[in-house]
Amino acid sequence: MTPPNITAAAKTVKPVWSVEMFEQFWANPDPALVPPDIFAPDVVGDWPGVAEPVRGVADYAQRLADLMALLPDMRLEVAEHTVNGEYTFIRWILSATGAHGRFDLSGMDRVHVRDGLIVENVIRFDTAQFEARAGHPLPWS
């Protein structure tokens, strides 16, 4: 049997970021599985606890990897979300084991998506509560 003819266009289809993709990733996060092709090359990540946002895919992915290294069993559950044009707002609940045992913490992401790519993500959560519950400072503070 002759294999189907796959066009060059079909081979270049890139994934489009979605809440479902966010949810699937954070159900079992792995820094090796951060899909770099869902980010604009100049993506901006505005994380709590630092004055300046990270810029670029490598620095953004490193911030995620640092957080996952601090809390290897962390998971995020999407509690609710809404979309307003190019912006998606996600309220999530983080569950992890810190130095003092299991804990939960709520936070939110405001994800700016253009042409299917994340161009900016503003992440917010109570850093004092995170540090108290996790028993660790944020890896980037």
N, C-alpha and C positions, 0 to 999 in steps of 0.2 A: 504494500500500500504506500502511496506517495504521501509524505507529510504535507499538511496544509501550508499554503504560501503565506508567510508572515511578512507584512510590509514593514518598512523602516519606521513608519509612523506608529505602528502598533508596538514596536520595541522601545520607543522613547516615551511612552506614557508614564508620567510620574504620579506617585500617590498624591492625593489631595488631603490636606489635614482636615480632621473632623473630630467632633466630640467622641464619637465611637472609637476612633484611633487613640485618642487621649485615654479613654477608659480602658481599652485593651492593653495599652502599654503599661499603665499604672496598676493593673491587676496583678502583674508579675514583672516589675521593672528590671531591666538589665542594661547597664551602660553600653554594652556591645550592640544592643538592639535599637539604640537611638537612631532613627532614620534620618540621616543628614539631608536627604533630598526633600524634606518637608519644610525646610527653613530657607528663607532668602539668604543669600551670601552675607548680607550686612545685617542680619537679625539682631535685634536689641532685646536683651533680657534684663528687666528691672526687678531685682531681688531685694527683699527687705534686709536691713542690717548693713548695707554698704551705701556709700554716697553716690558712686558711679555705676551705671548699668554695665553689663558685659556686652561686648559687640563681636559679632561674627559667630559662625557655626561652631568652630573649635572651642572657643571660650564658653559658649552657651552649653555645649555638650559636657565640658569639663565641670561646670557648676552642677549639672545633674549627676554626674559620676561622683563628685565629692559628697553630695547629699546621700546618694545610695550607699557609698562606702561607710558613712557615719551610721546609717540605719539600714543594714542589709536586708531586713525583713519588712521594710516599709511598703505599704500599699496605699493608694489613694482610691477612694470611692467617690464617684460623681454623685453628689447629693441633689443638685439641681443645676440647670443651665438655661441660658437664653441667648438668642442671636439677634443682633441689631446691625444689619448691613454687614460690614467687614469685621465687626467685633463680636466675639463670643465671650460670654461671662460664665465661668464655671465655679460653683461653690463645691468644694471637695472636703472630704474627711480623711485625714491621714491617720493610719494605724501603724504602730511600730513598737519595737521593744527598745527602750532606752536603758540607761544605767540604773534606773529605779523600777524597771519592769514595763509592762504593757501600758500604752497610753494612746489617746486619740487627740487630734487637734484639727480644728476647722480652719480653712483658708479659702482664698479665691485666686483665680487667674483671669486676667482680661487678655484674651488672645486676639491680636489684630492679624487677619489673614487677607492677603491680596493675591489673586490668581492662584489660589490653592496653597500658597506658601505662607508660613508664619513670618511676619516682618517685625513683630514686636510682641512681647509677652510681659505683662506687669503682674507679678506674683505678690500676694499680700497674705501675711499671717502674723500672729502675735509672737514676735521673736522672744520676748521674755518668757511667755508660756512654753514655747518650744524648748528653750534652754532648761527651764525648770523641770519639765516633764521628761525630756530626753536625758537630762543629766550631762549634757555636752553643749559647748557653745556651737554656734553655726560654723560650718567648716570654712566659710569665707569672711568671718568677722574678725 
